[in-house]
Amino acid sequence: MKRRGILSMAAAALAGLALAPPATMAATPGAMPAPAAWQAHFAALDHGAILADRAAQVVHFWSPQGEVYRLYPLLAGQGLRSGETRVIRKIEGPTWRPSSRMRSRDPRLPALVPPGPGNPLGSHALYLAVEGLRIHGVAEDPQARADESIALANAHIAELFGLVRVGAPVRLI
């Protein structure tokens, strides 16, 4: 094959890559479960909805009217009980205040940790109607994760934070 033919084929191949549509989920086939049907868990999507599935270790999100669906790996939350709640507040750059029970178990814990890389809540937090329960990112230190909350990678909580509305129902199964 002549040099021009090789260059033409390479240019065509690269153009095809540049025009390829972006992937909506970057998961390996079989690594994440198939999208769940929101109707099995929620009566309506007026405010969107979040389903934390501890057995499958994923968090599902549906926007109002279901036009946007996201699936995120659950990093922590297996220690939570099943139940229903809702998003009551959204905080970018949350401050972490360990509970008195946490501090009695570990007196070395600070009274509070300001926003930043060492904060166990990560970059964003969705506060839920159950006291002390949040959906949040994780700190740089993976040991900071707790099973008493719903934790996602910082990139995932940042995306979810931008999509979810205050008032969205949250179900833990």
WORA-V930406 format. One record per backbone hydrogen bond with DSSP energy under -0.5 kcal/mol. NH is the residue of the N-H (numbers start at 1). CO is the residue of the C=O. E is the energy in kcal/mol with one decimal. If there is no record, write none. Layout:
((NH;CO;E) (NH;CO;E))
This chain:
((6;2;-2.0) (7;3;-2.6) (8;4;-2.5) (9;5;-2.2) (10;6;-2.4) (11;7;-2.5) (12;8;-2.2) (13;9;-2.4) (14;10;-2.5) (15;11;-2.3) (16;12;-2.1) (17;13;-1.7) (18;14;-2.3) (19;15;-1.7) (20;16;-0.6) (20;17;-0.8) (31;28;-2.8) (32;28;-0.7) (38;36;-0.6) (40;37;-1.4) (41;38;-2.1) (42;38;-2.4) (47;48;-0.6) (48;45;-0.9) (49;62;-2.4) (50;169;-2.2) (51;60;-2.2) (52;171;-2.9) (53;51;-0.7) (53;58;-2.7) (54;52;-0.8) (57;53;-1.0) (58;53;-1.8) (59;72;-2.7) (60;51;-3.1) (61;70;-2.4) (62;49;-2.4) (63;68;-2.4) (66;63;-2.6) (67;64;-1.0) (70;61;-2.3) (72;59;-2.8) (74;57;-2.5) (75;73;-0.6) (75;151;-2.9) (76;151;-1.0) (79;147;-0.5) (80;77;-1.6) (83;172;-1.9) (85;170;-2.7) (87;168;-2.5) (88;127;-3.1) (89;127;-1.4) (91;125;-2.8) (93;91;-0.5) (93;123;-2.9) (96;113;-2.5) (97;95;-0.5) (98;96;-0.5) (103;99;-2.4) (104;100;-2.0) (105;101;-1.7) (106;102;-2.0) (109;106;-2.1) (113;96;-2.8) (119;116;-1.7) (122;119;-2.0) (125;91;-2.4) (126;135;-3.2) (127;89;-2.6) (127;125;-0.6) (128;133;-2.3) (129;86;-1.8) (131;129;-0.6) (133;130;-2.3) (135;126;-2.3) (136;134;-0.5) (136;150;-2.4) (137;121;-1.5) (137;124;-1.6) (139;120;-0.5) (140;117;-1.5) (142;140;-0.8) (144;141;-2.0) (145;142;-1.3) (149;146;-0.8) (150;134;-2.4) (151;76;-1.9) (151;149;-0.8) (152;136;-2.6) (157;153;-2.6) (158;154;-2.1) (159;155;-1.6) (160;156;-2.8) (161;157;-2.9) (162;158;-1.4) (163;159;-1.1) (163;160;-0.7) (164;160;-2.9) (165;47;-0.8) (167;87;-2.7) (168;165;-1.9) (169;48;-0.8) (170;85;-2.7) (171;50;-2.4) (172;83;-3.1) (173;52;-2.7) (173;171;-0.5))
